[in-house]
Amino acid sequence: MKGIDILLKAFAQLVKETQHRVKLLIAGAGPERQTLENLATQLGVFNKVIFLGPVPETAKKCIYQASDIFVYVPIVETVPEGRPIAPLEVMSVGLPTILSTAVGSLPDLRGGILPVRWGDAEQLYRAMRRMVGDKNFRKYLAESAIKTYKRLVTEIRVQYEFLKTLAEIKKP
C-alpha cells in the first residue's frame, strides 16, 4: 500500500544513472519487509538501502533533519489515502517532499511538495533525479514546504480537523 516497491525501482534507476552519492532510508515495519529486501537485492541496490524498521517518535525529527529528500508514494487500492501525518511532519522541518497523487490531502499540500502519479516508477525516478541534481530546487521546495505547513497547521485548523475526525468516528 505504501508503494515502497515502486520507490525501490525508481531508486535503482537513479543509482544507475546519477553520479551523486545516494542512500535510501526506509522506515517502518510490516509483513512486506523481506520481500522488499529481496527486491532491493534483485535490483542491485541493497547496499544503498537502509531498512530502519520502526522509528520512535523521538527520533523522527532527527532523521528528517539529516535527510535531503522525503518520498511518500502510497498507491491507490480502493480509495486514496486520507490525511497522512508524515508529509506534514517533514514539511514542518522544511524537507523537500515527493508525494504521490494517491494522497487525498494532496491539494492542500501543493506548493510545498513535488507530486508524482501513484504507481509510476518512471515519473518518480525523474522527480528524484531532479531533486538530487538541483540544490536550488530543493531549497525552493524546502521554503515552500515550511510556508505550506504554517498555512495548514494553525491552532484553529488542528482543532477543526480533530473535531471533524471525532464526528466521523461516531458515525455508524
C-alpha positions as CSV (number, residue, x, y, z in Angstrom):
1,M,0.0,0.0,0.0
2,K,2.9,2.4,0.6
3,G,4.4,1.9,-2.8
4,I,7.9,1.0,-1.5
5,D,8.4,-1.4,-4.4
6,I,7.8,1.5,-6.8
7,L,10.2,3.6,-4.8
8,L,12.9,0.9,-4.9
9,K,12.5,0.5,-8.7
10,A,12.8,4.3,-9.2
11,F,15.8,4.4,-6.8
12,A,17.6,1.6,-8.6
13,Q,17.3,3.7,-11.8
14,L,18.5,6.7,-10.0
15,V,21.6,4.9,-8.7
16,K,22.3,3.6,-12.2
17,E,22.0,7.0,-13.9
18,T,23.3,9.5,-11.4
19,Q,26.8,10.4,-10.3
20,H,25.6,11.7,-7.0
21,R,26.1,9.5,-3.9
22,V,22.7,8.5,-2.8
23,K,21.3,6.3,0.1
24,L,17.7,5.4,0.7
25,L,16.3,5.1,4.2
26,I,13.1,3.0,4.6
27,A,11.4,3.4,7.9
28,G,8.7,1.2,9.3
29,A,7.9,-2.4,9.7
30,G,5.5,-4.7,8.1
31,P,4.9,-8.1,6.5
32,E,6.5,-7.0,3.2
33,R,10.0,-6.2,4.6
34,Q,11.6,-9.4,3.4
35,T,10.0,-9.1,0.0
36,L,11.3,-5.5,-0.2
37,E,14.8,-6.5,0.9
38,N,14.8,-9.3,-1.8
39,L,13.7,-6.7,-4.4
40,A,16.5,-4.3,-3.4
41,T,18.9,-7.2,-3.8
42,Q,17.5,-8.2,-7.2
43,L,17.7,-4.5,-8.3
44,G,21.3,-4.4,-7.2
45,V,20.8,-1.6,-4.6
46,F,20.6,-3.4,-1.3
47,N,24.0,-1.9,-0.3
48,K,22.5,1.6,-0.8
49,V,19.2,0.9,1.1
50,I,18.9,1.0,4.9
51,F,15.8,-0.6,6.4
52,L,15.4,1.2,9.6
53,G,12.5,-0.7,11.0
54,P,10.1,1.1,13.4
55,V,11.3,4.6,14.2
56,P,10.4,6.0,17.6
57,E,8.7,9.4,17.6
58,T,11.6,10.9,19.5
59,A,14.0,10.0,16.6
60,K,11.9,11.1,13.6
61,K,12.8,14.8,13.6
62,C,16.5,13.9,13.7
63,I,16.1,11.6,10.8
64,Y,14.2,14.2,8.8
65,Q,16.8,16.9,9.5
66,A,19.6,14.5,8.4
67,S,17.8,13.8,5.1
68,D,17.8,15.7,1.8
69,I,14.6,14.5,0.3
70,F,11.4,12.8,1.6
71,V,9.5,10.4,-0.6
72,Y,5.9,9.3,0.3
73,V,4.3,7.4,-2.6
74,P,1.4,5.2,-1.4
75,I,-0.7,3.6,-4.1
76,V,-4.4,3.6,-4.5
77,E,-6.0,0.2,-3.8
78,T,-9.6,1.1,-3.1
79,V,-9.7,4.8,-2.0
80,P,-7.0,7.4,-1.8
81,E,-5.0,7.6,1.4
82,G,-6.6,10.3,3.5
83,R,-4.5,12.7,5.5
84,P,-1.2,11.1,6.4
85,I,0.8,12.7,9.1
86,A,4.3,12.0,7.7
87,P,4.2,14.6,4.9
88,L,3.2,17.3,7.4
89,E,5.9,16.3,9.8
90,V,8.6,16.6,7.2
91,M,7.2,19.8,5.8
92,S,7.4,21.3,9.3
93,V,11.2,20.9,9.2
94,G,11.5,22.1,5.6
95,L,12.3,18.8,4.0
96,P,11.7,18.8,0.2
97,T,9.0,16.2,-0.4
98,I,7.9,14.0,-3.3
99,L,4.3,12.9,-2.8
100,S,2.1,10.6,-4.9
101,T,-1.3,11.5,-6.2
102,A,-2.8,8.7,-4.0
103,V,-2.7,11.1,-1.0
104,G,-6.2,12.6,-0.6
105,S,-4.9,15.8,1.0
106,L,-2.6,16.5,-1.9
107,P,-4.4,19.6,-3.0
108,D,-3.9,21.1,0.5
109,L,-0.2,20.4,0.3
110,R,0.5,21.8,-3.2
111,G,3.2,24.4,-3.3
112,G,5.2,22.5,-0.7
113,I,5.6,19.2,-2.5
114,L,6.5,17.7,-5.9
115,P,3.6,15.5,-6.9
116,V,4.0,12.3,-8.9
117,R,1.4,9.9,-10.3
118,W,0.8,7.0,-7.9
119,G,2.4,3.7,-9.2
120,D,4.5,5.5,-11.8
121,A,8.2,4.4,-11.2
122,E,9.4,6.4,-14.2
123,Q,7.9,9.7,-13.1
124,L,9.1,9.1,-9.6
125,Y,12.6,8.4,-10.9
126,R,12.5,11.7,-12.8
127,A,11.3,13.6,-9.7
128,M,14.0,12.1,-7.6
129,R,16.7,12.8,-10.2
130,R,15.5,16.5,-10.3
131,M,15.6,16.7,-6.5
132,V,19.1,15.1,-6.2
133,G,20.6,17.2,-9.0
134,D,19.1,20.6,-8.4
135,K,20.1,22.1,-5.0
136,N,18.2,25.4,-5.8
137,F,15.0,23.5,-6.5
138,R,15.4,21.6,-3.2
139,K,15.9,24.9,-1.4
140,Y,12.8,26.4,-3.1
141,L,10.7,23.3,-2.1
142,A,12.0,23.4,1.4
143,E,11.0,27.0,1.8
144,S,7.6,26.4,0.2
145,A,7.1,23.4,2.5
146,I,7.5,25.5,5.6
147,K,5.1,28.1,4.3
148,T,2.5,25.5,3.3
149,Y,2.9,23.8,6.7
150,K,2.4,27.1,8.6
151,R,-0.6,27.9,6.4
152,L,-2.2,24.5,7.1
153,V,-1.3,23.9,10.7
154,T,-2.8,26.6,12.9
155,E,-4.4,26.0,16.2
156,I,-7.9,26.6,14.8
157,R,-7.2,24.2,11.9
158,V,-5.9,21.5,14.2
159,Q,-9.0,21.8,16.4
160,Y,-11.3,21.7,13.4
161,E,-9.6,18.6,12.0
162,F,-9.8,16.9,15.4
163,L,-13.5,17.6,15.8
164,K,-14.1,16.5,12.2
165,T,-12.3,13.2,12.8
166,L,-14.3,12.7,16.0
167,A,-17.5,13.3,14.2
168,E,-16.6,10.8,11.5
169,I,-15.6,8.1,14.1
170,K,-19.0,8.5,15.8
171,K,-21.0,7.9,12.6
172,P,-22.5,4.3,12.4
